[in-house]
Amino acid sequence: MILDINVLKEADGFTAEIPSLKGCESWAPTEDEVIDKVVELARFILNLNKNEKVKIDKARGNFTEKVYKLVFHKD
């Protein structure tokens, strides 16, 4: 399964969301932290265990907006 992660740079940090998962959004002071938080929330929503590997690839973006791909295998 492949999901988009949208990351926006705000004045006070970063917000991230996975639009295809309702309520899957987060805020953090750094880009790396916000990605970690939103992936952890996606794991919870999708009932993935901690041992299931996920891969995050940057797809496109600029200084204020970026899109990453969250790639994992869900049975």
Gaussian input, Z-matrix of N, CA and C with variables (Angstrom, degrees):
# hf/3-21g

backbone

0 1
 N
 C     1     B1
 C     2     B2     1     A1
 N     3     B3     2     A2     1     D1
 C     4     B4     3     A3     2     D2
 C     5     B5     4     A4     3     D3
 N     6     B6     5     A5     4     D4
 C     7     B7     6     A6     5     D5
 C     8     B8     7     A7     6     D6
 N     9     B9     8     A8     7     D7
 C    10    B10     9     A9     8     D8
 C    11    B11    10    A10     9     D9
 N    12    B12    11    A11    10    D10
 C    13    B13    12    A12    11    D11
 C    14    B14    13    A13    12    D12
 N    15    B15    14    A14    13    D13
 C    16    B16    15    A15    14    D14
 C    17    B17    16    A16    15    D15
 N    18    B18    17    A17    16    D16
 C    19    B19    18    A18    17    D17
 C    20    B20    19    A19    18    D18
 N    21    B21    20    A20    19    D19
 C    22    B22    21    A21    20    D20
 C    23    B23    22    A22    21    D21
 N    24    B24    23    A23    22    D22
 C    25    B25    24    A24    23    D23
 C    26    B26    25    A25    24    D24
 N    27    B27    26    A26    25    D25
 C    28    B28    27    A27    26    D26
 C    29    B29    28    A28    27    D27
 N    30    B30    29    A29    28    D28
 C    31    B31    30    A30    29    D29
 C    32    B32    31    A31    30    D30
 N    33    B33    32    A32    31    D31
 C    34    B34    33    A33    32    D32
 C    35    B35    34    A34    33    D33
 N    36    B36    35    A35    34    D34
 C    37    B37    36    A36    35    D35
 C    38    B38    37    A37    36    D36
 N    39    B39    38    A38    37    D37
 C    40    B40    39    A39    38    D38
 C    41    B41    40    A40    39    D39
 N    42    B42    41    A41    40    D40
 C    43    B43    42    A42    41    D41
 C    44    B44    43    A43    42    D42
 N    45    B45    44    A44    43    D43
 C    46    B46    45    A45    44    D44
 C    47    B47    46    A46    45    D45
 N    48    B48    47    A47    46    D46
 C    49    B49    48    A48    47    D47
 C    50    B50    49    A49    48    D48
 N    51    B51    50    A50    49    D49
 C    52    B52    51    A51    50    D50
 C    53    B53    52    A52    51    D51
 N    54    B54    53    A53    52    D52
 C    55    B55    54    A54    53    D53
 C    56    B56    55    A55    54    D54
 N    57    B57    56    A56    55    D55
 C    58    B58    57    A57    56    D56
 C    59    B59    58    A58    57    D57
 N    60    B60    59    A59    58    D58
 C    61    B61    60    A60    59    D59
 C    62    B62    61    A61    60    D60
 N    63    B63    62    A62    61    D61
 C    64    B64    63    A63    62    D62
 C    65    B65    64    A64    63    D63
 N    66    B66    65    A65    64    D64
 C    67    B67    66    A66    65    D65
 C    68    B68    67    A67    66    D66
 N    69    B69    68    A68    67    D67
 C    70    B70    69    A69    68    D68
 C    71    B71    70    A70    69    D69
 N    72    B72    71    A71    70    D70
 C    73    B73    72    A72    71    D71
 C    74    B74    73    A73    72    D72
 N    75    B75    74    A74    73    D73
 C    76    B76    75    A75    74    D74
 C    77    B77    76    A76    75    D75
 N    78    B78    77    A77    76    D76
 C    79    B79    78    A78    77    D77
 C    80    B80    79    A79    78    D78
 N    81    B81    80    A80    79    D79
 C    82    B82    81    A81    80    D80
 C    83    B83    82    A82    81    D81
 N    84    B84    83    A83    82    D82
 C    85    B85    84    A84    83    D83
 C    86    B86    85    A85    84    D84
 N    87    B87    86    A86    85    D85
 C    88    B88    87    A87    86    D86
 C    89    B89    88    A88    87    D87
 N    90    B90    89    A89    88    D88
 C    91    B91    90    A90    89    D89
 C    92    B92    91    A91    90    D90
 N    93    B93    92    A92    91    D91
 C    94    B94    93    A93    92    D92
 C    95    B95    94    A94    93    D93
 N    96    B96    95    A95    94    D94
 C    97    B97    96    A96    95    D95
 C    98    B98    97    A97    96    D96
 N    99    B99    98    A98    97    D97
 C   100   B100    99    A99    98    D98
 C   101   B101   100   A100    99    D99
 N   102   B102   101   A101   100   D100
 C   103   B103   102   A102   101   D101
 C   104   B104   103   A103   102   D102
 N   105   B105   104   A104   103   D103
 C   106   B106   105   A105   104   D104
 C   107   B107   106   A106   105   D105
 N   108   B108   107   A107   106   D106
 C   109   B109   108   A108   107   D107
 C   110   B110   109   A109   108   D108
 N   111   B111   110   A110   109   D109
 C   112   B112   111   A111   110   D110
 C   113   B113   112   A112   111   D111
 N   114   B114   113   A113   112   D112
 C   115   B115   114   A114   113   D113
 C   116   B116   115   A115   114   D114
 N   117   B117   116   A116   115   D115
 C   118   B118   117   A117   116   D116
 C   119   B119   118   A118   117   D117
 N   120   B120   119   A119   118   D118
 C   121   B121   120   A120   119   D119
 C   122   B122   121   A121   120   D120
 N   123   B123   122   A122   121   D121
 C   124   B124   123   A123   122   D122
 C   125   B125   124   A124   123   D123
 N   126   B126   125   A125   124   D124
 C   127   B127   126   A126   125   D125
 C   128   B128   127   A127   126   D126
 N   129   B129   128   A128   127   D127
 C   130   B130   129   A129   128   D128
 C   131   B131   130   A130   129   D129
 N   132   B132   131   A131   130   D130
 C   133   B133   132   A132   131   D131
 C   134   B134   133   A133   132   D132
 N   135   B135   134   A134   133   D133
 C   136   B136   135   A135   134   D134
 C   137   B137   136   A136   135   D135
 N   138   B138   137   A137   136   D136
 C   139   B139   138   A138   137   D137
 C   140   B140   139   A139   138   D138
 N   141   B141   140   A140   139   D139
 C   142   B142   141   A141   140   D140
 C   143   B143   142   A142   141   D141
 N   144   B144   143   A143   142   D142
 C   145   B145   144   A144   143   D143
 C   146   B146   145   A145   144   D144
 N   147   B147   146   A146   145   D145
 C   148   B148   147   A147   146   D146
 C   149   B149   148   A148   147   D147
 N   150   B150   149   A149   148   D148
 C   151   B151   150   A150   149   D149
 C   152   B152   151   A151   150   D150
 N   153   B153   152   A152   151   D151
 C   154   B154   153   A153   152   D152
 C   155   B155   154   A154   153   D153
 N   156   B156   155   A155   154   D154
 C   157   B157   156   A156   155   D155
 C   158   B158   157   A157   156   D156
 N   159   B159   158   A158   157   D157
 C   160   B160   159   A159   158   D158
 C   161   B161   160   A160   159   D159
 N   162   B162   161   A161   160   D160
 C   163   B163   162   A162   161   D161
 C   164   B164   163   A163   162   D162
 N   165   B165   164   A164   163   D163
 C   166   B166   165   A165   164   D164
 C   167   B167   166   A166   165   D165
 N   168   B168   167   A167   166   D166
 C   169   B169   168   A168   167   D167
 C   170   B170   169   A169   168   D168
 N   171   B171   170   A170   169   D169
 C   172   B172   171   A171   170   D170
 C   173   B173   172   A172   171   D171
 N   174   B174   173   A173   172   D172
 C   175   B175   174   A174   173   D173
 C   176   B176   175   A175   174   D174
 N   177   B177   176   A176   175   D175
 C   178   B178   177   A177   176   D176
 C   179   B179   178   A178   177   D177
 N   180   B180   179   A179   178   D178
 C   181   B181   180   A180   179   D179
 C   182   B182   181   A181   180   D180
 N   183   B183   182   A182   181   D181
 C   184   B184   183   A183   182   D182
 C   185   B185   184   A184   183   D183
 N   186   B186   185   A185   184   D184
 C   187   B187   186   A186   185   D185
 C   188   B188   187   A187   186   D186
 N   189   B189   188   A188   187   D187
 C   190   B190   189   A189   188   D188
 C   191   B191   190   A190   189   D189
 N   192   B192   191   A191   190   D190
 C   193   B193   192   A192   191   D191
 C   194   B194   193   A193   192   D192
 N   195   B195   194   A194   193   D193
 C   196   B196   195   A195   194   D194
 C   197   B197   196   A196   195   D195
 N   198   B198   197   A197   196   D196
 C   199   B199   198   A198   197   D197
 C   200   B200   199   A199   198   D198
 N   201   B201   200   A200   199   D199
 C   202   B202   201   A201   200   D200
 C   203   B203   202   A202   201   D201
 N   204   B204   203   A203   202   D202
 C   205   B205   204   A204   203   D203
 C   206   B206   205   A205   204   D204
 N   207   B207   206   A206   205   D205
 C   208   B208   207   A207   206   D206
 C   209   B209   208   A208   207   D207
 N   210   B210   209   A209   208   D208
 C   211   B211   210   A210   209   D209
 C   212   B212   211   A211   210   D210
 N   213   B213   212   A212   211   D211
 C   214   B214   213   A213   212   D212
 C   215   B215   214   A214   213   D213
 N   216   B216   215   A215   214   D214
 C   217   B217   216   A216   215   D215
 C   218   B218   217   A217   216   D216
 N   219   B219   218   A218   217   D217
 C   220   B220   219   A219   218   D218
 C   221   B221   220   A220   219   D219
 N   222   B222   221   A221   220   D220
 C   223   B223   222   A222   221   D221
 C   224   B224   223   A223   222   D222

   B1=1.4376
   B2=1.5255
   B3=1.3118
   B4=1.4639
   B5=1.5237
   B6=1.3308
   B7=1.4550
   B8=1.5233
   B9=1.3270
   B10=1.4632
   B11=1.5203
   B12=1.3242
   B13=1.4605
   B14=1.5234
   B15=1.3252
   B16=1.4628
   B17=1.5177
   B18=1.3387
   B19=1.4597
   B20=1.5213
   B21=1.3371
   B22=1.4593
   B23=1.5163
   B24=1.3234
   B25=1.4644
   B26=1.5157
   B27=1.3311
   B28=1.4592
   B29=1.5206
   B30=1.3137
   B31=1.4627
   B32=1.5244
   B33=1.3419
   B34=1.4582
   B35=1.5263
   B36=1.3329
   B37=1.4553
   B38=1.5189
   B39=1.3186
   B40=1.4671
   B41=1.5237
   B42=1.3290
   B43=1.4588
   B44=1.5181
   B45=1.3160
   B46=1.4647
   B47=1.5120
   B48=1.3218
   B49=1.4565
   B50=1.5138
   B51=1.3221
   B52=1.4578
   B53=1.5274
   B54=1.3409
   B55=1.4641
   B56=1.5313
   B57=1.3105
   B58=1.4654
   B59=1.5303
   B60=1.3371
   B61=1.4669
   B62=1.5269
   B63=1.3140
   B64=1.4576
   B65=1.5287
   B66=1.3277
   B67=1.4573
   B68=1.5090
   B69=1.3186
   B70=1.4671
   B71=1.5261
   B72=1.3213
   B73=1.4600
   B74=1.5181
   B75=1.3246
   B76=1.4545
   B77=1.5234
   B78=1.3409
   B79=1.4587
   B80=1.5176
   B81=1.3400
   B82=1.4677
   B83=1.5286
   B84=1.3249
   B85=1.4654
   B86=1.5296
   B87=1.3431
   B88=1.4710
   B89=1.5241
   B90=1.3215
   B91=1.4665
   B92=1.5306
   B93=1.3109
   B94=1.4691
   B95=1.5285
   B96=1.3332
   B97=1.4634
   B98=1.5207
   B99=1.3283
   B100=1.4590
   B101=1.5278
   B102=1.3216
   B103=1.4660
   B104=1.5243
   B105=1.3312
   B106=1.4759
   B107=1.5255
   B108=1.3291
   B109=1.4595
   B110=1.5237
   B111=1.3388
   B112=1.4597
   B113=1.5331
   B114=1.3210
   B115=1.4711
   B116=1.5278
   B117=1.3200
   B118=1.4590
   B119=1.5349
   B120=1.3202
   B121=1.4601
   B122=1.5276
   B123=1.3185
   B124=1.4712
   B125=1.5254
   B126=1.3295
   B127=1.4684
   B128=1.5278
   B129=1.3341
   B130=1.4607
   B131=1.5281
   B132=1.3286
   B133=1.4663
   B134=1.5217
   B135=1.3305
   B136=1.4683
   B137=1.5273
   B138=1.3271
   B139=1.4711
   B140=1.5246
   B141=1.3195
   B142=1.4689
   B143=1.5213
   B144=1.3200
   B145=1.4545
   B146=1.5276
   B147=1.3157
   B148=1.4724
   B149=1.5239
   B150=1.3357
   B151=1.4621
   B152=1.5241
   B153=1.3275
   B154=1.4647
   B155=1.5149
   B156=1.3255
   B157=1.4572
   B158=1.5159
   B159=1.3271
   B160=1.4572
   B161=1.5238
   B162=1.3036
   B163=1.4493
   B164=1.5233
   B165=1.3228
   B166=1.4563
   B167=1.5147
   B168=1.3404
   B169=1.4628
   B170=1.5157
   B171=1.3212
   B172=1.4586
   B173=1.5224
   B174=1.3202
   B175=1.4623
   B176=1.5237
   B177=1.3134
   B178=1.4606
   B179=1.5264
   B180=1.3182
   B181=1.4511
   B182=1.5086
   B183=1.3125
   B184=1.4592
   B185=1.5281
   B186=1.3138
   B187=1.4639
   B188=1.5259
   B189=1.3228
   B190=1.4655
   B191=1.5265
   B192=1.3346
   B193=1.4647
   B194=1.5268
   B195=1.3329
   B196=1.4617
   B197=1.5249
   B198=1.3109
   B199=1.4625
   B200=1.5222
   B201=1.3184
   B202=1.4491
   B203=1.5226
   B204=1.3194
   B205=1.4553
   B206=1.5245
   B207=1.3179
   B208=1.4486
   B209=1.5334
   B210=1.3297
   B211=1.4579
   B212=1.5271
   B213=1.3348
   B214=1.4529
   B215=1.5150
   B216=1.3157
   B217=1.4703
   B218=1.5174
   B219=1.3081
   B220=1.4675
   B221=1.5183
   B222=1.3309
   B223=1.4738
   B224=1.5070
   A1=107.98
   A2=116.21
   A3=122.00
   A4=108.47
   A5=116.13
   A6=122.24
   A7=109.69
   A8=116.97
   A9=121.53
   A10=110.19
   A11=115.34
   A12=122.63
   A13=106.31
   A14=116.76
   A15=121.34
   A16=108.43
   A17=116.74
   A18=122.51
   A19=108.49
   A20=116.07
   A21=122.26
   A22=109.63
   A23=115.63
   A24=120.45
   A25=107.88
   A26=116.14
   A27=122.75
   A28=108.28
   A29=116.98
   A30=121.39
   A31=111.94
   A32=117.05
   A33=120.68
   A34=113.95
   A35=117.96
   A36=120.61
   A37=111.22
   A38=116.03
   A39=121.54
   A40=109.85
   A41=115.88
   A42=121.73
   A43=107.99
   A44=115.97
   A45=121.20
   A46=108.31
   A47=115.05
   A48=119.84
   A49=109.58
   A50=114.36
   A51=121.65
   A52=104.44
   A53=117.09
   A54=120.74
   A55=114.59
   A56=117.69
   A57=119.99
   A58=113.17
   A59=117.76
   A60=121.91
   A61=108.27
   A62=116.49
   A63=121.49
   A64=110.97
   A65=115.87
   A66=121.38
   A67=115.02
   A68=117.58
   A69=120.73
   A70=108.99
   A71=114.95
   A72=120.74
   A73=109.14
   A74=115.21
   A75=119.68
   A76=110.40
   A77=116.08
   A78=123.71
   A79=107.71
   A80=116.03
   A81=121.83
   A82=108.32
   A83=117.00
   A84=119.43
   A85=114.18
   A86=117.89
   A87=120.16
   A88=110.19
   A89=115.06
   A90=120.66
   A91=111.49
   A92=117.31
   A93=120.36
   A94=111.66
   A95=116.12
   A96=119.97
   A97=111.79
   A98=117.24
   A99=119.57
   A100=110.68
   A101=117.07
   A102=120.00
   A103=109.66
   A104=117.42
   A105=120.67
   A106=110.91
   A107=116.79
   A108=120.82
   A109=112.39
   A110=117.30
   A111=119.66
   A112=110.72
   A113=117.44
   A114=120.24
   A115=109.97
   A116=117.93
   A117=121.23
   A118=110.51
   A119=117.06
   A120=120.72
   A121=111.04
   A122=117.60
   A123=121.03
   A124=110.37
   A125=117.53
   A126=120.97
   A127=110.52
   A128=116.06
   A129=120.70
   A130=110.85
   A131=117.29
   A132=121.55
   A133=111.22
   A134=116.87
   A135=121.64
   A136=113.64
   A137=116.81
   A138=122.09
   A139=112.88
   A140=116.26
   A141=120.84
   A142=108.20
   A143=116.86
   A144=118.02
   A145=109.66
   A146=115.32
   A147=121.22
   A148=112.67
   A149=117.80
   A150=121.05
   A151=113.14
   A152=117.22
   A153=119.70
   A154=109.45
   A155=115.19
   A156=120.57
   A157=110.84
   A158=114.48
   A159=121.52
   A160=107.88
   A161=115.92
   A162=121.31
   A163=107.52
   A164=116.03
   A165=121.14
   A166=108.15
   A167=116.15
   A168=122.33
   A169=109.73
   A170=116.41
   A171=120.13
   A172=108.55
   A173=116.40
   A174=121.21
   A175=111.39
   A176=115.86
   A177=119.73
   A178=108.53
   A179=115.58
   A180=118.36
   A181=113.44
   A182=113.35
   A183=122.05
   A184=107.78
   A185=117.21
   A186=120.68
   A187=112.45
   A188=118.47
   A189=120.45
   A190=114.46
   A191=118.24
   A192=121.32
   A193=109.83
   A194=115.74
   A195=120.37
   A196=109.40
   A197=115.18
   A198=121.00
   A199=107.70
   A200=114.79
   A201=122.35
   A202=108.28
   A203=116.66
   A204=122.75
   A205=108.21
   A206=116.26
   A207=122.92
   A208=106.51
   A209=115.87
   A210=120.92
   A211=108.82
   A212=115.74
   A213=120.88
   A214=109.60
   A215=115.56
   A216=120.97
   A217=107.78
   A218=116.80
   A219=122.07
   A220=108.95
   A221=116.06
   A222=120.51
   A223=111.53
   D1=143.29
   D2=178.86
   D3=-127.90
   D4=126.26
   D5=179.18
   D6=-123.82
   D7=145.53
   D8=175.33
   D9=-82.80
   D10=140.59
   D11=170.25
   D12=-116.20
   D13=117.87
   D14=177.59
   D15=-97.21
   D16=124.30
   D17=-179.55
   D18=-117.59
   D19=127.94
   D20=178.98
   D21=-119.60
   D22=135.57
   D23=174.16
   D24=-84.91
   D25=124.12
   D26=178.37
   D27=-107.80
   D28=173.66
   D29=179.38
   D30=-63.76
   D31=-30.10
   D32=-175.04
   D33=-113.88
   D34=13.32
   D35=-179.75
   D36=151.75
   D37=-141.64
   D38=-176.55
   D39=-134.97
   D40=144.59
   D41=170.72
   D42=-116.46
   D43=148.71
   D44=177.86
   D45=-139.21
   D46=146.66
   D47=176.37
   D48=-147.00
   D49=153.31
   D50=170.68
   D51=-113.23
   D52=99.11
   D53=-171.63
   D54=-57.98
   D55=-29.67
   D56=-177.83
   D57=-78.90
   D58=-6.67
   D59=176.62
   D60=-116.48
   D61=107.17
   D62=-176.64
   D63=-56.80
   D64=128.14
   D65=177.96
   D66=81.46
   D67=4.74
   D68=-178.12
   D69=-91.31
   D70=85.42
   D71=178.69
   D72=-147.55
   D73=155.79
   D74=-175.50
   D75=-154.57
   D76=165.46
   D77=175.63
   D78=-131.83
   D79=147.06
   D80=174.20
   D81=-158.29
   D82=161.92
   D83=-179.35
   D84=-73.37
   D85=-20.87
   D86=179.19
   D87=-125.49
   D88=158.21
   D89=-179.29
   D90=-64.83
   D91=-43.06
   D92=179.88
   D93=-61.88
   D94=-42.02
   D95=179.99
   D96=-64.74
   D97=-42.19
   D98=-177.44
   D99=-67.30
   D100=-35.68
   D101=176.80
   D102=-66.07
   D103=-44.95
   D104=177.83
   D105=-58.47
   D106=-43.78
   D107=-178.33
   D108=-65.24
   D109=-43.97
   D110=-177.43
   D111=-71.14
   D112=-32.40
   D113=175.86
   D114=-68.67
   D115=-40.15
   D116=176.89
   D117=-62.09
   D118=-41.31
   D119=177.43
   D120=-65.77
   D121=-40.28
   D122=177.21
   D123=-62.64
   D124=-40.80
   D125=176.69
   D126=-57.84
   D127=-42.24
   D128=179.45
   D129=-65.54
   D130=-48.73
   D131=-178.25
   D132=-60.93
   D133=-39.74
   D134=-176.68
   D135=-91.10
   D136=2.71
   D137=-179.51
   D138=57.82
   D139=41.51
   D140=174.64
   D141=-87.38
   D142=139.77
   D143=176.22
   D144=-84.67
   D145=166.08
   D146=-175.79
   D147=-64.90
   D148=-22.06
   D149=-177.26
   D150=-81.63
   D151=-16.98
   D152=179.67
   D153=-73.49
   D154=126.77
   D155=-177.01
   D156=-78.06
   D157=141.80
   D158=172.62
   D159=-127.28
   D160=153.32
   D161=178.36
   D162=-125.23
   D163=138.75
   D164=179.01
   D165=-120.18
   D166=120.50
   D167=179.84
   D168=-119.74
   D169=135.80
   D170=175.11
   D171=-75.55
   D172=126.38
   D173=-177.89
   D174=-95.42
   D175=-48.51
   D176=-178.25
   D177=-167.10
   D178=169.55
   D179=175.44
   D180=153.26
   D181=177.94
   D182=176.02
   D183=-136.22
   D184=-159.57
   D185=-174.66
   D186=-66.10
   D187=-35.48
   D188=-174.13
   D189=-102.87
   D190=-22.58
   D191=-178.91
   D192=-134.43
   D193=132.88
   D194=178.09
   D195=-137.82
   D196=150.18
   D197=175.23
   D198=-122.70
   D199=127.91
   D200=176.15
   D201=-114.22
   D202=158.31
   D203=174.77
   D204=-109.18
   D205=126.26
   D206=174.56
   D207=-98.10
   D208=115.56
   D209=-174.53
   D210=-115.49
   D211=128.78
   D212=176.65
   D213=-157.97
   D214=166.98
   D215=179.00
   D216=-109.31
   D217=120.82
   D218=178.48
   D219=-115.04
   D220=122.52
   D221=179.43
   D222=-71.12

